[in-house]
Amino acid sequence: MSDIHALDVPVNRKPEDSNSGEFIWGAPAISAVIGRSPRQTFHILSGGQIKCARKVGGRWVVSRAALLREFGAV
């Protein structure tokens, strides 16, 4: 039997439901943190202007700490 159940991570949860807040998934969620519209955020993400953001499985993801650091909030 696999130890995957030992991780105690729900498989079908939405990334936004994470209690840790470690990662922000999707342009709409990122836009809420940086104070831009989802469309503006998608544009700057696509242009590579947020250096700490990456695309994973076709969805943008960024570390909350790195995003705040890049925008000078921390």
N, C-alpha and C positions, 0 to 999 in steps of 0.2 A: 504494500500500500504506500502511496505517496505521502510526503510530508507537507503537501500544499495546503492542507487544512490547518496546519499548525500556524500558518501566517495570519489566520483570522481576518482575511480581507474579502469582503463580499465581491463576487465575480461580476455581477451585473449592476453594480452601483455606478452612478454618474460621477465623473471626476469632480464636479462641483460640490458633491456631497461629502467630500473628504473633510474630516475634522481637523486634520493637521494644517491645512491651508498652505502646504509646502509648494504645490504647483497650481498654476492657473491654466485652465484648459479652454481654448476657443477664443476667437477674436471678441465676441460679445462680453465675455467675462474679463478679458484683459482690458477692454475699453472702459469698463466700470472702474478699474483700478487707476488708470491713467487719465481719466476725465475727458475722453474723446468719444465720438459716436462709434458704433461698431463698424460702419463703413470707412471712416477715417482710419481707425485702428487696422482694419484689414489692409488698407492701402499702404500704410507705413510698415506693416509686417511683411507684405509682399515685396516691398522695395528694399528690405533688409536694413531698415533704419533702427530697428530694435535688435541690437546685436546679441542679446541673451536669449532670444526666442528661437525655437526650432519647430519644424513640422514633424509630427509623429503620426503616422497613419492618416495623413491628409488633414490633420487638425493641428492648429497652433498650440504650443505649450511653452510656458515660461515659469521659471522659479520666481516666487513672490519676492524673495530677498534680492535676487539679482535684478529684477525689474525695478524695484524701489531704489536700489543702489544706482542703476543706470539713469534713473530720472532724478537723482539727487535728493531723494527723500530720506535716505539713511546715511 
